[in-house]
Amino acid sequence: MTALCQIPARISTPAMRPARWRILSTVGLLLFWCGAVVDANAAAAFDLVISPQGGDDNPGTLEKPLRTLMAARDRLRDRLPSMNRDLIVALRGGDYFLEKPFRLEVADSGRNGFSVVYRNFPGEEPWIHGGHRITDWTRDRGSISKAQLPAGWVFHSLMCDGRMQTKARHPNSGYLLAQNPDSGRSVGQAFVDSSQPQQAFSFRPGDLPEKWTYGPEAQVMIWAGYDWFADTSPIAGIDWSHRRLIMAHPALCNILARPDRRYFIQGVRDALDQPGEFFVDERAGVLYFWPPREPIETCFIVAPTLTRLIEIQGQSPGKPVHHVRVEGLHLEGSDFGRRFNDTDGTHGTTLWNEPANLDAAVYVQHAEDVAIRFCEINGAGYSGVSLIGAARRIEVYGNHIHDCGYHGILLQGYSPRHGNPPPDVNRENALVNNHIDHCGRLVRHAAGIFIHSS
């Protein structure tokens, strides 16, 4: 039994793919991953098979698998009306690099009480990436390497060997402080600019090196107000004569509300000074990276192109997608934004304290009877899983969700102000036996599970 239940390594060399899966304390998850229940006829149980070595013109059999999730979804649509059992798509082990989110709509729902299932092939580990692998590296200086990027490709997070890397920042850990004029501090320390209480502040002498180049990539992350919300904004400018930093966008809260506001800067090439840091020169289209280990050619480095990997999205609260399951997949890496404000983001603007940044590696909206089970979700720029709007009887079970930029799981229904549709439509959902850790990597006020109007 020990040998049969050994979790298989990713299809690559151990040096390139260090083990990253942490076994959850549920017997069901262990049995799901192991091959103990697989026999020689296992492949016959699958309606379609996908493999990174397949082709979308193939029939989708074990011998001639498809290549993409999109092709499998489209092949199944003709079979759905006559469903008399679950239809199962099995993904062989290996790496899948998405060009766009894998989207399931109303037309992809299960029928007649049965579900459409997308799962791992027993005993194998499919890894689905929200970006592209970068391999063409040259040495820049010291331990820093660089890679030329395709024109226009800008991103704000980076994965190396399954771990989220750090945008070059100063200081490397901890914070600098902005301080209030009436906080009793002596002249020469940092004071907030009262003419722009949400968008500018002063800094102490020596805190920001004047010789550095603060280009369009430069950002500030600040805990404005009462330490309830952290904002990220591009830096619009620095007035060195008055030691004044101007943010391109206002923070959610008044920086003047309390003294000793914590902040750091990032996205500055001169701050790239330790392993695990990266910088994207947007004008030259060059990625600079100090890898956590050498040589860089043995690292598995993926830069994101997407903010969502899987979208399960119905047409409206009255026309939901339903009876879909996603099981046993590794979902890794998605992008973050240039700016973060809790009430102004990927979904427009909202009232105070209502989240506006709802993107996630697995994004579910207007859905019923959907399950996300036994997956590893890692390195999402925003949340790991979002259940948005009308979401009922959604099961999120036995997953390992970790190292996400924002929340582990976000439930965002409708506030009473919406009126139509009725607000009480995000309900009867089950979040059970999930291991959620190290979220809030990019948004410091994030939660493991955040529930709003649900």
C-alpha positions as CSV (number, residue, x, y, z in Angstrom):
1,M,0.0,0.0,0.0
2,T,2.8,2.4,0.7
3,A,4.2,2.1,-2.8
4,L,0.8,2.4,-4.4
5,C,-0.1,5.5,-2.5
6,Q,3.1,7.4,-3.1
7,I,2.4,10.8,-4.6
8,P,4.0,10.9,-8.0
9,A,6.6,13.5,-8.9
10,R,6.0,16.0,-11.6
11,I,7.1,14.8,-15.0
12,S,10.5,16.4,-15.0
13,T,13.8,16.2,-13.2
14,P,13.8,16.6,-9.4
15,A,16.1,19.6,-9.7
16,M,13.6,21.5,-11.9
17,R,10.5,20.5,-9.9
18,P,11.1,20.3,-6.2
19,A,8.2,18.7,-4.3
20,R,5.7,21.3,-3.2
21,W,2.5,19.5,-2.4
22,R,1.6,19.3,1.3
23,I,-0.6,16.4,2.2
24,L,-3.8,17.6,3.9
25,S,-5.1,15.8,6.9
26,T,-7.9,14.1,5.1
27,V,-8.0,10.4,4.2
28,G,-10.1,11.2,1.2
29,L,-7.5,13.5,-0.3
30,L,-4.7,10.9,0.1
31,L,-6.8,8.3,-1.6
32,F,-7.7,10.6,-4.4
33,W,-4.1,11.2,-5.3
34,C,-2.8,7.7,-4.9
35,G,-3.1,5.0,-7.5
36,A,-4.4,2.3,-5.1
37,V,-7.8,2.2,-6.8
38,V,-6.5,2.2,-10.4
39,D,-6.6,-0.9,-12.5
40,A,-5.7,-1.7,-16.1
41,N,-9.2,-0.7,-17.3
42,A,-9.1,2.8,-15.6
43,A,-8.8,4.7,-18.9
44,A,-12.1,3.2,-20.1
45,A,-13.9,5.2,-17.3
46,F,-12.9,8.5,-19.0
47,D,-14.9,10.1,-21.8
48,L,-11.9,12.2,-23.0
49,V,-8.2,12.3,-22.2
50,I,-6.0,15.4,-22.4
51,S,-2.2,15.4,-22.5
52,P,0.5,18.1,-23.1
53,Q,1.7,15.8,-25.8
54,G,-1.7,15.4,-27.4
55,G,-3.3,17.2,-30.3
56,D,-6.7,18.9,-30.6
57,D,-7.4,17.0,-33.8
58,N,-7.2,13.7,-32.0
59,P,-10.2,11.7,-30.8
60,G,-9.3,12.3,-27.1
61,T,-8.5,8.6,-26.3
62,L,-5.8,7.4,-24.1
63,E,-3.7,6.5,-27.1
64,K,-4.5,9.7,-29.0
65,P,-5.4,12.4,-26.4
66,L,-6.4,16.0,-26.9
67,R,-4.1,18.8,-26.0
68,T,-6.3,21.5,-24.4
69,L,-9.1,21.9,-22.0
70,M,-10.9,24.1,-24.5
71,A,-11.0,21.3,-27.1
72,A,-12.3,18.8,-24.5
73,R,-15.1,21.2,-23.5
74,D,-16.2,21.8,-27.0
75,R,-16.2,18.0,-27.8
76,L,-18.5,17.3,-24.9
77,R,-21.2,19.8,-25.8
78,D,-22.9,17.5,-28.3
79,R,-23.1,14.8,-25.6
80,L,-24.6,16.8,-22.8
81,P,-28.3,16.7,-23.7
82,S,-28.4,12.9,-23.5
83,M,-26.3,12.5,-20.3
84,N,-27.3,9.4,-18.3
85,R,-24.1,9.4,-16.1
86,D,-21.3,11.8,-15.3
87,L,-19.0,12.7,-18.2
88,I,-15.3,12.7,-17.1
89,V,-12.3,14.4,-18.7
90,A,-9.0,13.2,-17.4
91,L,-5.8,15.3,-17.6
92,R,-2.5,13.4,-17.9
93,G,0.4,14.6,-15.9
94,G,2.6,17.4,-17.1
95,D,2.5,21.2,-17.7
96,Y,-0.4,23.1,-19.5
97,F,0.2,26.7,-20.3
98,L,-3.0,28.6,-20.8
99,E,-3.3,31.3,-23.5
100,K,-6.7,32.4,-22.0
101,P,-8.8,31.3,-19.1
102,F,-10.5,28.0,-19.3
103,R,-14.2,29.1,-19.3
104,L,-17.3,27.0,-18.6
105,E,-20.6,28.6,-19.4
106,V,-24.3,27.6,-19.1
107,A,-23.9,25.5,-22.3
108,D,-21.2,23.4,-20.5
109,S,-23.4,22.4,-17.6
110,G,-24.2,18.8,-16.7
111,R,-27.7,17.6,-17.6
112,N,-30.3,15.3,-16.1
113,G,-28.8,15.6,-12.6
114,F,-25.3,14.4,-13.7
115,S,-22.1,16.4,-13.7
116,V,-19.3,17.2,-16.1
117,V,-16.0,16.4,-14.3
118,Y,-12.5,17.7,-15.1
119,R,-10.0,15.8,-13.1
120,N,-6.4,14.4,-13.0
121,F,-5.7,11.0,-14.5
122,P,-5.2,8.6,-11.5
123,G,-1.7,8.7,-10.1
124,E,-0.7,11.7,-12.3
125,E,-0.3,15.4,-11.6
126,P,-1.4,18.0,-14.2
127,W,-0.1,21.5,-13.6
128,I,-2.0,24.3,-15.2
129,H,-0.2,27.6,-15.5
130,G,-1.6,31.1,-16.1
131,G,1.4,32.2,-18.1
132,H,4.4,31.2,-20.1
133,R,7.7,29.7,-19.1
134,I,10.8,31.8,-19.6
135,T,14.0,30.0,-20.6
136,D,16.1,32.3,-22.7
137,W,18.4,33.8,-20.0
138,T,21.6,35.8,-20.3
139,R,23.8,37.0,-17.4
140,D,23.3,40.7,-16.6
141,R,25.6,41.4,-13.6
142,G,26.6,39.4,-10.6
143,S,23.9,36.8,-9.8
144,I,21.2,38.7,-11.8
145,S,20.1,37.3,-15.2
146,K,17.9,38.9,-17.8
147,A,15.5,37.8,-20.5
148,Q,14.0,39.7,-23.4
149,L,10.2,39.8,-23.3
150,P,7.7,39.9,-26.2
151,A,6.6,43.4,-27.0
152,G,4.0,44.7,-24.6
153,W,4.2,41.9,-22.0
154,V,4.1,43.4,-18.6
155,F,3.4,41.5,-15.4
156,H,3.5,42.0,-11.6
157,S,4.2,38.6,-10.2
158,L,6.6,35.8,-11.1
159,M,6.8,32.1,-10.2
160,C,10.0,30.1,-9.8
161,D,9.9,26.4,-8.9
162,G,6.3,26.8,-7.8
163,R,7.0,29.7,-5.4
164,M,5.9,33.3,-5.8
165,Q,8.9,35.7,-6.1
166,T,9.2,39.2,-4.9
167,K,9.1,42.4,-7.0
168,A,12.3,44.3,-6.2
169,R,11.6,46.3,-3.1
170,H,13.0,48.6,-0.5
171,P,13.5,47.9,2.3
172,N,13.9,44.1,1.7
173,S,11.8,43.4,4.8
174,G,9.7,45.5,7.1
175,Y,8.6,49.0,6.4
176,L,9.6,52.7,6.3
177,L,7.4,55.1,8.2
178,A,5.4,58.2,7.2
179,Q,4.5,60.4,10.2
180,N,1.9,63.0,11.1
181,P,2.9,66.7,11.7
182,D,1.1,66.6,15.1
183,S,2.7,63.3,16.2
184,G,5.3,65.0,18.2
185,R,8.2,64.1,15.9
186,S,11.0,66.5,15.5
187,V,11.7,68.3,12.2
188,G,13.7,66.1,9.8
189,Q,11.5,63.1,10.2
190,A,8.7,62.1,7.9
191,F,5.5,64.1,7.8
192,V,2.3,63.5,5.8
193,D,1.4,66.2,3.2
194,S,-1.9,67.7,4.5
195,S,-2.7,69.2,1.1
196,Q,-3.1,65.7,-0.4
197,P,-4.1,63.6,2.7
198,Q,-4.8,60.4,0.6
199,Q,-2.2,60.8,-2.1
200,A,1.1,62.3,-0.9
201,F,3.4,62.1,2.1
202,S,6.9,63.1,3.2
203,F,9.7,60.7,4.0
204,R,12.7,60.8,6.3
205,P,16.2,61.8,5.0
206,G,17.9,58.8,3.6
207,D,14.9,56.5,3.5
208,L,14.6,56.7,-0.3
209,P,18.0,56.8,-2.2
210,E,18.0,59.8,-4.4
211,K,20.5,58.3,-6.9
212,W,18.1,55.5,-7.8
213,T,15.9,55.6,-10.9
214,Y,12.2,55.7,-10.1
215,G,10.6,54.8,-13.5
216,P,7.0,54.1,-14.5
217,E,7.3,50.7,-12.8
218,A,7.9,52.2,-9.3
219,Q,5.1,51.6,-6.8
220,V,4.4,52.3,-3.2
221,M,2.6,50.0,-0.8
222,I,1.2,51.9,2.2
223,W,-1.0,51.1,5.2
224,A,-3.1,54.3,5.1
225,G,-5.5,55.3,7.8
226,Y,-6.2,52.7,10.5
227,D,-4.3,49.6,9.4
228,W,-7.5,48.2,8.0
229,F,-6.5,48.4,4.3
230,A,-3.3,48.4,2.4
231,D,-3.0,50.2,-0.9
232,T,-0.6,49.8,-3.8
233,S,-0.2,52.7,-6.3
234,P,2.3,53.7,-8.9
235,I,4.5,56.5,-7.8
236,A,3.6,59.7,-9.8
237,G,6.7,61.6,-8.7
238,I,9.1,62.5,-5.9
239,D,9.9,66.0,-4.8
240,W,13.4,65.6,-3.4
241,S,13.7,69.2,-2.1
242,H,10.7,68.7,0.2
243,R,11.1,64.9,0.6
244,R,7.6,64.4,-0.8
245,L,6.3,61.2,-2.5
246,I,3.2,61.6,-4.7
247,M,1.1,58.6,-5.5
248,A,-0.6,58.3,-8.9
249,H,-3.9,57.3,-7.2
250,P,-5.4,58.1,-3.8
251,A,-5.3,55.6,-1.0
252,L,-8.6,54.3,0.3
253,C,-8.1,56.0,3.7
254,N,-6.7,59.3,4.8
255,I,-3.0,58.9,5.4
256,L,-3.3,61.7,8.1
257,A,-5.7,59.6,10.2
258,R,-2.9,58.1,12.3
259,P,0.8,58.6,12.7
260,D,3.6,56.2,11.7
261,R,2.0,54.9,8.5
262,R,4.0,52.0,7.2
263,Y,5.1,51.8,3.6
264,F,7.7,50.3,1.2
265,I,8.5,50.9,-2.4
266,Q,8.8,48.3,-5.1
267,G,9.3,48.0,-8.9
268,V,12.7,49.8,-8.8
269,R,15.6,48.1,-10.5
270,D,18.2,49.5,-8.1
271,A,16.4,47.7,-5.3
272,L,17.1,44.3,-6.9
273,D,19.7,43.2,-4.4
274,Q,18.9,39.7,-3.1
275,P,17.8,36.3,-4.3
276,G,14.2,35.9,-5.2
277,E,13.7,39.4,-6.5
278,F,12.7,40.5,-10.0
279,F,12.2,43.7,-12.0
280,V,10.4,44.2,-15.3
281,D,11.8,47.1,-17.4
282,E,8.6,48.0,-19.2
283,R,10.1,50.4,-21.7
284,A,12.9,48.0,-22.7
285,G,10.8,44.9,-22.4
286,V,13.4,43.1,-20.2
287,L,12.9,40.9,-17.1
288,Y,15.7,41.0,-14.5
289,F,15.8,38.2,-12.0
290,W,18.1,37.1,-9.2
291,P,17.0,33.4,-8.9
292,P,16.8,31.7,-5.5
293,R,19.2,29.1,-6.8
294,E,21.8,28.6,-9.5
295,P,22.1,27.9,-12.3
296,I,19.0,29.7,-13.5
297,E,18.7,27.3,-16.5
298,T,17.6,24.6,-14.1
299,C,14.8,26.8,-12.5
300,F,11.2,26.4,-13.7
301,I,10.3,30.1,-14.2
302,V,6.8,31.1,-15.3
303,A,5.6,34.7,-15.8
304,P,1.8,35.3,-15.8
305,T,-0.4,36.5,-18.7
306,L,-3.8,35.9,-17.0
307,T,-5.5,36.9,-13.7
308,R,-7.9,33.9,-13.9
309,L,-7.1,30.3,-14.9
310,I,-10.6,28.8,-14.7
311,E,-13.9,30.7,-15.1
312,I,-17.1,29.0,-14.2
313,Q,-19.5,31.7,-15.1
314,G,-23.2,31.6,-15.8
315,Q,-25.2,34.2,-17.8
316,S,-27.2,35.7,-14.9
317,P,-28.6,34.6,-11.4
318,G,-31.5,33.1,-13.2
319,K,-29.3,31.3,-15.8
320,P,-26.5,29.7,-13.9
321,V,-23.8,27.2,-15.0
322,H,-24.4,24.1,-12.9
323,H,-23.3,20.5,-12.2
324,V,-19.6,21.0,-13.0
325,R,-16.7,19.5,-10.9
326,V,-13.0,20.3,-11.0
327,E,-10.8,17.8,-9.1
328,G,-7.2,16.9,-8.5
329,L,-5.6,19.7,-10.6
330,H,-2.6,21.9,-9.7
331,L,-3.4,25.5,-10.6
332,E,-0.4,27.7,-10.5
333,G,0.4,31.4,-11.1
334,S,-1.7,34.3,-12.2
335,D,-1.1,38.0,-12.4
336,F,-1.7,41.0,-10.1
337,G,-2.4,44.6,-11.0
338,R,-0.4,47.7,-11.2
339,R,-2.6,49.3,-8.6
340,F,-4.6,47.9,-5.7
341,N,-7.4,49.7,-3.8
342,D,-10.0,47.6,-2.0
343,T,-13.0,49.4,-3.5
344,D,-11.7,50.3,-6.9
345,G,-10.3,47.5,-9.0
346,T,-11.0,44.6,-11.4
347,H,-14.8,45.0,-11.1
348,G,-15.0,48.8,-11.1
349,T,-15.9,50.8,-8.0
350,T,-17.9,49.9,-5.0
351,L,-19.2,51.4,-1.8
352,W,-16.8,51.6,1.1
353,N,-15.8,48.2,2.5
354,E,-17.2,46.2,-0.5
355,P,-14.4,44.4,-2.3
356,A,-13.9,45.4,-6.0
357,N,-11.0,43.1,-6.8
358,L,-12.7,39.8,-7.4
359,D,-10.4,37.9,-9.8
360,A,-9.1,34.5,-8.7
361,A,-7.4,31.5,-10.1
362,V,-10.8,29.8,-10.0
363,Y,-13.5,32.4,-10.6
364,V,-17.1,31.2,-10.0
365,Q,-20.1,33.5,-10.7
366,H,-23.8,32.8,-11.3
367,A,-23.3,29.1,-10.6
368,E,-25.1,26.3,-8.8
369,D,-24.0,22.7,-7.8
370,V,-20.4,23.2,-8.6
371,A,-17.4,21.6,-6.8
372,I,-13.7,22.4,-6.6
373,R,-12.1,19.4,-4.9
374,F,-8.7,18.1,-4.0
375,C,-6.8,20.8,-6.0
376,E,-3.6,22.7,-5.2
377,I,-4.0,26.4,-5.9
378,N,-0.8,28.3,-5.6
379,G,0.6,31.7,-6.6
380,A,-2.6,33.4,-7.6
381,G,-2.1,37.1,-8.0
382,Y,-5.5,37.9,-6.5
383,S,-7.5,35.2,-4.6
384,G,-7.3,31.5,-4.9
385,V,-11.1,30.9,-5.3
386,S,-13.8,33.5,-5.7
387,L,-17.5,32.8,-5.4
388,I,-19.1,35.9,-6.8
389,G,-22.7,37.1,-7.1
390,A,-25.3,34.3,-7.4
391,A,-23.4,31.3,-6.1
392,R,-25.4,28.4,-4.5
393,R,-24.4,25.0,-3.3
394,I,-20.8,25.5,-4.3
395,E,-18.4,23.0,-2.6
396,V,-14.8,23.9,-2.1
397,Y,-13.4,20.8,-0.4
398,G,-10.0,19.3,0.4
399,N,-7.9,21.9,-1.4
400,H,-4.5,23.3,-0.6
401,I,-4.7,27.0,-1.3
402,H,-1.5,28.9,-0.6
403,D,0.8,31.8,-1.4
404,C,-1.9,33.9,-3.1
405,G,-1.7,37.6,-3.5
406,Y,-5.1,38.3,-1.9
407,H,-7.6,36.1,-0.1
408,G,-7.5,32.3,0.0
409,I,-11.2,32.1,-0.7
410,L,-13.5,35.1,-1.4
411,L,-17.3,35.0,-1.2
412,Q,-18.9,38.2,-2.5
413,G,-22.6,38.3,-2.8
414,Y,-24.9,41.3,-3.5
415,S,-25.2,44.1,-1.0
416,P,-28.8,45.1,-0.1
417,R,-28.3,48.3,-2.1
418,H,-28.4,46.2,-5.3
419,G,-32.1,45.4,-4.8
420,N,-32.4,43.5,-8.1
421,P,-31.2,40.8,-8.2
422,P,-32.2,40.1,-4.6
423,P,-29.2,40.2,-2.3
424,D,-29.5,36.7,-0.7
425,V,-28.2,34.6,-3.6
426,N,-24.7,33.8,-2.4
427,R,-25.6,31.0,0.0
428,E,-25.6,27.3,0.9
429,N,-22.0,27.0,0.0
430,A,-19.6,24.6,1.8
431,L,-15.9,25.4,2.4
432,V,-14.6,22.2,4.1
433,N,-11.2,20.7,5.0
434,N,-9.2,23.1,3.0
435,H,-5.6,23.9,4.0
436,I,-5.1,27.7,3.4
437,D,-1.8,29.3,4.2
438,H,0.5,32.2,3.3
439,C,-2.1,34.2,1.5
440,G,-2.0,38.0,1.5
441,R,1.4,38.0,-0.3
442,L,0.5,41.1,-2.3
443,V,-2.4,42.6,-0.4
444,R,-1.5,42.7,3.2
445,H,-5.0,42.9,4.7
446,A,-6.1,39.7,3.1
447,A,-7.9,36.8,4.9
448,G,-7.8,33.0,4.5
449,I,-11.6,33.2,3.9
450,F,-13.3,36.5,3.4
451,I,-17.1,36.6,3.3
452,H,-19.1,39.7,2.2
453,S,-22.9,39.8,1.7
454,S,-23.0,36.0,1.7
